[in-house]
Amino acid sequence: MKKCNVCGCIVDEKSECPICGNTLTYEPPCMEEKERLVFSKYYLIYLLKTSWFSIACLIYGIITAIIFRHSLNALIAPAALCLALSLYLSVFERQYARAIRWKYNKEYSLQHTLFYRYSFGIGSIIFFTAMYFG
C-alpha cells in the first residue's frame, strides 16, 4: 500500500494512483491493511469516470418509467435490481475486485468486475425497454 501525496488516498498500487493519476513510484510504502479513499475532487472525478455507464442506465430507466408509468409491470423489479447492482459495482469496484482476489488474480478480478458492471447495466436497459413492449 502507498499513500498518494496529491489526493491523500491509500491505495494498493505500486506505480500510479488510480484515483488522481499521480505517480507513486518514489513514495514510501504505507503499513495499512486496506485501502482508504478520501472524498475529494479527484475521487469525484474518478467516480464519474468509472460509473458513467451506470448513471446513463439510471437516467434511461427514470425517463422510461416516467414516459410509460401507465404500464409499469413486473419487469420493474428485475430492472431495478440490475440497475442497483450495476451502480453498486461501479461505485465499489475496487473493493469488490479486492474481495474476490482470494479466488482470482488481480487482473482477472478487475475484468470480472467490469464485465458484470456492464452486463447488469445492459440487463437493466433490456428490462426497461421490455416494459415498453409489455
N, C-alpha and C positions, 0 to 999 in steps of 0.2 A: 504494500500500500504506500502511496505517496500523496502528499498534500500539495495541491496546486497553490501557487503564490498569487494567482490572479483572481480566481473565483472562490478560493478557500475550501473547496471540496476535497475530501479524502477519497481517492479512487483506487481501484485495483488495476492500474495500468502502469507500464514501465516507461513509455516514451512520450505519450501525448495525452493530455486531459481530454476526455470525450465531451465534457461539458462546454469548455470555452476554447479548446484547441491549443492551449499553451503547451510548450514543451516541458516535459517532466524528466528529461534525461539526466540533468545535473542536480535534481532535487534529492535530498537525503530521504531514505526510507522512513516511513512512519510506523510506529508499533501499534496500529489499530487492528482490530479483528474483522471489522466490517466497514463497508463504505458509509460515508456520511456526506450527504449532499446538502449544500447550503442554498437556500432560496434567494436568488439574486437575479439580475437582468440576464446573466449568462445562462442560468438554469431555465428561465422562462423561454429564452430563445431556443435552447436545446429541446424543451418540451414541445414547442411549436414545430420544430423541425422533425421530431420523431412521431408526433401524433397528428400530423396534418390530414392523413387519410381517414383516421377515426373521427376527426372533427367534421370532415366533409360528409362522412356517412351519417353522423348525427344531424347535420343540417338537412341532408336529404330526407332522413326519417321524420324530422319535425315538419318539413314542408309537405311531405306525403301525408302525414297524419292530419295536418290542418286541411289540406285540399279534400281528402277522402274521409273525413271524420264520420260521415254517414255510413260508411261501410267498414268500420273498424271491427274486425272479426277475430277469430282465434289465432290468426297469424301475427298479431301484435306482440304476443308473449315471446315466441321464439325470435322475432326480430329485435325486440328489446334486449333479450338475453345475449344474442350475438353482438349487438352494439355495445352492451356493457362489458363483455369480455374483450372486445377489440379496444375499447377505451382503457380498460384495466391493463392490458398488455402493452399499450403504448405509453402509459404513464409509468408503470412499474417494470419496464422492460429489463433494465439492468438487474434489478433484484430477482426477478423471475428466472432470468438466464443464470444467475449465480446459484439460485436454489436448485436447479436441475443439473448442476455440474457434477453431482455425485454419480450421475448416470452417463452424461455426455461430456465430451471435451469442450473447451471454451468456444471454439469457432462454430461447432455444430449447435451448441446451446443457443447462441445468438441467431443462427439461421432458423432454428426451430421456433424461437420466439417470434421472429419476423414473419415466418410462414403462417403461423397461427393468427397473428395480429391481422394480416391482410385477408386470410381465409374467413375469419369471423366478420370482418368488415364487408366482404363481398357477400357473405351469407345474409347479413342484415339488409343489404341492398336488395337481394333476391326476395327476401320475405316482405320487405316494404313494397316492392314492385308487385308481388303477387297479391297484395291487398287491393291493388287497382283492378286486377282482373277478377278478383273473387267476389 
